[in-house]
Amino acid sequence: MNTLISTFQLNISPEWIIIGLLALFLIFGTKKTPQISKTIGKAIGEYQKAQEILRKEIQDATSGTVSATKDLHLMNPRINGPVASEHEKLQTIAKSLGIDYEGKNDDEIRMSITNKLQSNGF
């Protein structure tokens, strides 16, 4: 049972597939069956695509790597070691984004970071 739940796959014999197709023809007729099959195929494709994206996200999160398709260095700057304050965190993020933070208070740095991320499409 756990295998069935974890892999989301069903073992269906060819006989049941034939019975299912015959039932589909009887219920919907031959004109609607191709449309229904196409819709089901698209839904399965979207499900598999979402499953693959989720698998990659989990793999990236657990391995600490960054996906090559995204520019995540802007959203997740590397902070080596603990920081003493929120102000230091903001300065580190601002520095990684190329923002001048000298002489600015926390709210001004936050606003600059927000503006920079929005201008980059995040």
N, C-alpha and C positions, 0 to 999 in steps of 0.2 A: 504493500500500500504506500509506503514512504517513497519508493522508487517512482510510482505513478504520480504522486503529488510533486516530487522534486523535478521531474523531467517534463511534465505536462504532455506526455505522449500516451496515446491509447493503442493497444494492440488489437486491431480489427482484422478479422479474417476476410478474404476475398468474397466469400459467400454473403457476408453482411453488407459489404459495399454494393454488391449487385442488388440485394434486396432493398437497400436504401435508395439506389438510383431508380429502381422500378417504382418505389413509393413516391419518389420525387416526380417522376413522369405522370403517375396517376393523379397526384394532388394538383400539380401546377400546369400540367400539359407540356407539350413539346415546344411551344413558343416562349414560355417564360423560363424554362429550365436553363438555357444558356445565360440569360441575364442573372439568374440566381447563382449559377456556378461562377460567373465572373465576379460577382459581389463577394461570394465566399472566398474565392481565391485572393482578391484584394485584401480582405480582412485578415486572412492567414498571413499574407505577405507583410502587412503592417504590424501584426503581432510579432512576427519573427524579427522584423527590423527593430521594434521597440525592445524586444528581449535582448538583441545583440548590443544595442546602445546601453542598456542597463548593465549587461555583463561587462562591457568595457569600462563604464563608469565605476563599477565596483572594483574591477581589477586595478584601475588607475588609483582609486582611493586607498586600496590596501597596499599597493606596491610603492606609492609615493611618486609615481611618474606622472608626467603631464601629457595629455593627448596632443598629438601633433596637429590636429585639425583646429584647435582653439588657441587663442593667444592668452592663455591663463596666467602667464607671468604678471600680467597687469592686475589680475584679481587676487592672486595668491602670492604675494612677494615672499621671498625666503627670509625668515627671521631666525637667525642662528642664536640660540640661547634665549633665556628669559629677558624681558624688558622690565625696567623698574616702574614705568608708569604708562598711562594711556597716552601721554604726550609723546613719549619715546616711540610708541607704536605708530602714532600718526606721522611722526617724522620719518620713520623707516618706510612706511607706505608711500609718503610723499616723495621721498628720495628715489624709491624704485620706479615711480611714475615720472620722474624728472621735474618735479614741482619744487620751486623755491619756497622753503618753509621758514627761512630765517626771519625773525621779528614778528611772526604771526602767532596768534593765540590758537587754541584747539579748534574753536568754531571756524575760524578762517581757513585753517588747514583742512578741516572736514569739507568745507564748501569747495575748496580748490580740488580736492580729491574727487568729490562728486562731479564737478564740472568736467574734469579730465576724463573720468570714466564715461560720462554721457557723451562727450565729444568723440570718444573712441567706439561708441555704439554699444556700451554695456548697460 
